[in-house]
């Protein structure tokens, strides 16, 4: 997969349960078949994306956790949950399946291409459904936060010290004191202070950014954060964020992202705003108008 995990991120990835991950793949595949038969274009596209994201998560785990030390076979795993597993045994896909998933999902552009191609197979279903969003899916992963979400985040945080996944255009709305762009490689930088994050949503970047944020919160360098992501509650990266969160807002409807050089994009699924910090009342006040809020209980 593209990019490299920090040691802290690798420790977080160790929580990934490959058995649950593969069940997620199977459930999404069954949903894809069901919604294709039902000719429900929107839910069909959601199921396809969920399947590909679950496959990408598994490959990311496999490639990161596979034994690399000299003298060890690379098809044996370090994870406690699969220390005796090899490709093609104990429910693990065979090497050819893993390789096929890797080739089509190993960077954001390939992921979006694979998604577009998968959706295109159902063209007859989609062309008659005016709610289908496949025509809007260009394969781009760079979409910016609407101003009202940035304003609410600043109201909670007081100010934004860092946006680790940004551009100069995006920061005209976010107004962070410091940003990291793709050139800066935010994953390789230290994150400090109050953070706003709207990460790239494709794998493996979304997992890497979420793991980096959680690790920075645990380390104490990030003191508070507001994160806008897809409401993919079945994924490991979402659970990683939830582990450090104190409150979550699930907006009513889908967030309308923007870009200065492209038509605005409506995503294929809903979003979640995840808050990390001790100002839960301030978060509730700032985001109550957006949708349903819940405190994270531990």
N, C-alpha and C positions, 0 to 999 in steps of 0.2 A: 504494500500500500504506500501511497505517497506520504512524505513527512516522516518524522521520527518522534516517538513518544519520549517524554522525559521520564526519569526513574519514578517520579511521583505518579505520572499518568499510567505507567506500566503497572504500578501497584494497584491503582484504581481499576484497571482493566482486569486484574485478577479476580474481581468480583463477578465477572461475566459468567453466566451459566450457559454453556454450549447446548445442553439438553433443552433448556427453555428457549434458547435462541432458535434451535431447529424446529421446535414446536410452533414458534411464531411464524417461521417460513411456511410450515404445513398449513396452519390456520389461514394465512394470507392466500396461499394457493387455492384452498377450498373456497375462500370468499371470492377470489377472482372467477372461478368457474360458476359459482352461484350467481354473481351479479351479471356475468355475461349471459347466462340463461335468462335472467330477469330483465335484461336489457336496461339496466340502471347504469348509465354512463359515468356519472359522478362517482358513485361508490366503487365501480369497477376500476376507475383510475386510482382511487385511493388504495384499493387492495393491491394493485400492481406495484405501486410505490412502496407500500408497506412490505411486500414480499422482497423487493430488491434491497430495501434498507436492511431488512433482517439478514439477507444473504451477505450483504456487505459487512455487517457487524460480525457475522461468523467468520468471514475470511480475515477481517482485521484482527480478530482474536487469534485465529489459527496462526497467521503469519507472525504475530507478535509473541505468542506463547510457545511456538514450536521450538524444540531444543536446537540450539545453534552451536553448542560447545563442540570442540573437536572430539571426534570419536563417538558422538551420539548421532543416532539416526534422526533426520529432521522430521520424520513423521510421528515421533513420540512427543508427548505434551508435558509441559511443566505444571499446568494447572492441576490442582488436587482433584478436581472433579473429573479429570480425564487422563490421569497419569498413565493408565494402562491402555489407552485408546490409540488406534492407528487409523489412518484414512481407510475407509471401507469396512471398519469393524465397530461394534458397540454402538450402532446407530449413527456413527460419523459418516458423512458422505464420502464416496471413494475419491481418490486423487484427481480423477478426470473431472468430476463434478466441481471440486474445489478450484481446480485450475480454470474451468470454464467461468465460474463466478468471478474469480480474480481478474481474468482478462477483460471482462465487460464492466467491472465495477471498481477498478483500482485507482481511479481518479475522478474528480467531480464531472469533467466533461464526458468521460466514458459512461459514468453512471446515468447522466441525463440522456445520452444517446441511447443507452440500453432501455431506459424508460420509454422514450419516444417510440422506439422500434416495437417494444412490447405492446404499447397502447395501439399502435398503428395496425396491429393484427386484428383489432376489433373495429376497423373502420366503418363497417356497415352499421354497427350499433351506434357509434359516435356521431356519424354524419346526420342522423335524424334527431339527435338530442341537442336542443339549443342550450342546455346547461353544461354541456361538456366543455372542459377547459383545455383539451389536448392542443387546440390550435394556438393557445397562449403559451404553451410550454416550449420555450426556445432553447432550453439547455443552459440558460444563463443562471449563475448562482449569485450574481451581484445585484441585490435589490436593497433599497434603503428604507429606513424607519420613518413612518408618518410623523409629522411634527407634534401631534397631540400626545403620542406615546413618549416622545422625548421630553416634552414639557412636564408630563406627569412623573417621569423618572427623576428629573431635576428637582421637582417638588419634594420627592421622598429623600433623595440623597443629599440635597442642599446644593451640590455641584457635582459634575462628573470629572473625575481626575483622569480617567483612562477609558478609551474605546479601543480594544485590542484587535478588532476586525473591521477596519474602517477605510474610508477614502477622504480626500479633501472635500469632495462634493457632499458626501454623507455628513461630514462634520459641520457643514453649514447649519444643519438642523440639530445635531447632537450637542455641539458646542463643548466637546471634551477638551480639557487642558492639554492632553497628550493623546495621540492616536498612533496605532501601528497599521500600516498598509500591507498589502501582499508582498511588496518589496522588502519591508522591514522584517517579515516573518514573525508575527506576533507570538507564535508558539515557542520561539527560541528566546523571547525576551522575558524579563521579570515584570510581573504585574503588581501594581501597588495602588492602595487607596480605594476610592469609590469608583466602581466600574459599571459602565453600561456595555452590554454585549448583545448584538444581533449577529450570530455567527453564520458562516456559510452553511446551508442546510444539507448539502450533499455529503456522503461518506467518502473518505474517513474524517473529513475536516470537522464535521459537527461533533463527532465523538472526541476528537483531539481538543477542540476548544472547550468543550464542557468539562472534560477531565482536567484541563489546565486551570480552569476557573475553580473547580472544587478543590484541587490541590493547593491553589493559592489562598483560598479561604481557610483551609485546614492549617496551612503554614502561618497564617496571620498577616500576610502581606496585603491581601485584599480585605478591607474592613467592612464593605457593604457592596451589594451589586443588585442590578436589575437586568434580567435577561429575557429577551424575546425569542421564542423558539416555537416550532410546531408542537402541537399537543400530542406528541407521540409517546403516550404514557407506557406503551408496551416495550419501549426500547431501553437498553442499558444506560445510554447517555442521559435520558430523561430521568431515570431513577438516580443516577449519579448527582444530578442537579438537585433533585428532591431531597437527597440525603443531607444537603447543606442548607436547604431553603427554610425560611420561616413562614412564608405565605406564598400563595399562588393565585393569580387571576386568570380565569378562562374567558376571554372576550366573547361577546355575543356576535356571531358572524365572523367572517374571515378578515384579517388585516389587509388593507389596501396598500401594498408597498409601492415605492416610486423609484424613478431613475431619471436623471436630467436628459438622457438621450434616448430613452425608450418609453413606450406606452406603459402605464401603470399595470401591475400584475396582481391578479387575485389568485392566491395559492389554492392548491387542490384540497387542503384540509384546514382545520381550525388551528389557532395558536394558543400559547400560554405565556403569561408574563410571570417569571419566577423571581421572588425577592429573597435576598440574603441580607440579614441585618436585624437590628433590635428595634427598629421604628415601624412596627407592624401597624399601629394605628395610623401613622402617616401614610403608609402604603395603602391601607384600606380607604382612607379619605381620597387619595389621589387617583386610585384606579376603580373605585366603586361604580363609576358611571360606565365603565367599559364592559362589565359583565359580572359573572359569578366569582366570588372570592372565597378562599378557604385558608385558614391557618394550618400550618404543618405541625401536627402533634407528635411528640416523641415520648 
